[in-house]
Amino acid sequence: MKERFLKKLKIISLFSLGLFFLSFPQSVSVSQFFGGLTIATGFPLFFLDEESRKTWKRVQNPFLTFFGIYILLFLSSLFHAENYSSFLKKFLKQSEFGDFWMLLLFPASFLIASQEKNQTILRRFLFASASIVILLGCISLFSEVRIGKFVANGFKYAPGDRLQHFSGNIGPIKLYLPIGMMNTHLTFGGLLGLFLPGLFVDWFQSTKKRKISFSF
């Protein structure tokens, strides 16, 4: 009974992490749902599964370090605040505190990705997600309106929404800075910065393996 339950947790956590990778370049809300599901199904394994407990020992120091840095920064800001009440209201409502729980995704995703049998599936999700990011970036080159806002408004342009930044012309065709589904070009650039190095390293390693196999 316990083994069957643990197996289901491992499967759900694997695919929820994969769907998190697939959805976060397109929708923050959807990706947070799958991130929460990954945490909810991954963390119990640290307590119930012997192998997962060994993995926790490998990841606990980096995790606790990041957690400690965040707590120290919070305490430092609180110490220097002139008014505790206004600081806490601003901190809770206008800062990134609402996403703090996603730090828990770090050990959960490490647990899932550290298992060799899961790596091929996760690599496929990452490749699909990167392909979507690049495709949406190419589409946004030709769109005056921001695709993310356009979709969020029910495929309508809402007066007052910021338009794209004009980049130049190719003949009669107007081009705009690529933004994908993101609200800012900086965020889109950050996504490319996350995906492209990993894809390049994966391509380089696979090419190297092919050359070695051909040499034999």
Secondary structure, 3 states (H helix, E strand, C coil): CHHHHHHHHHHHHHHHHHHHHHHCCCCHHHHHHHHHHHHHHHHHHHHHCHHHHHHHHHHHHHHHHHHHHHHHHHHHHHHHCCCHHHHHHHHHHHCHHHHHHHHHHHHHHHHHHCCHHHHHHHHHHHHHHHHHHHHHHHHHCCCCECHHHHHHCCCCCCCCCCECCEEEEECCEEEECCCCCCCCHHHHHHHHHHHHHHHHHHHHHHHHHHHHHHHC
